[in-house]
Amino acid sequence: MSAVSSMSDIVALRISHCRAEQAAKDRMYHLAVMHYRDCLNAAERRQDARATEFFALQLARCYEHMGLRDKAAQFRALAEPGPDVHPLA
């Protein structure tokens, strides 16, 4: 991945994140989910475990607000770090 491509990916991720946050704040959860899914996909492409966990948790919260508990549980499980991940002390 080139530096320019990487920078544009980061900018696109940040834009999607801002849009998702605003949509969630405005209680437009379907729109927030769309943007958070874009963020989650970008985090997974970058193999960024912390970002993947963060965006999965945001998706879980949106799905909870929408009353979709099973869907929320799936993303909450994705947000939990695996057994080989050690938090920073």
Residue pairs with C-beta under 8 A, 6 or more apart in sequence:
1 9
9 42
9 45
9 46
12 38
12 42
13 38
13 39
13 42
13 43
16 35
16 36
16 38
16 39
16 42
17 35
17 36
17 39
19 31
19 35
20 31
20 32
20 34
20 35
20 36
20 38
20 39
20 58
21 32
23 29
23 31
23 32
23 35
24 32
24 58
24 61
24 62
24 65
27 65
29 62
29 63
29 65
29 66
30 66
32 58
32 62
33 59
33 62
33 63
33 66
36 55
36 58
36 59
36 62
37 59
39 51
39 55
39 58
40 52
40 55
40 56
40 59
42 51
43 51
43 52
43 54
43 55
44 52
49 81
49 85
52 78
53 78
53 79
53 80
53 81
54 79
56 75
56 76
56 78
56 79
57 75
57 76
57 79
59 72
59 75
60 72
60 73
60 74
60 75
60 76
60 79
61 72
63 69
63 71
63 72
63 75
64 72
81 87
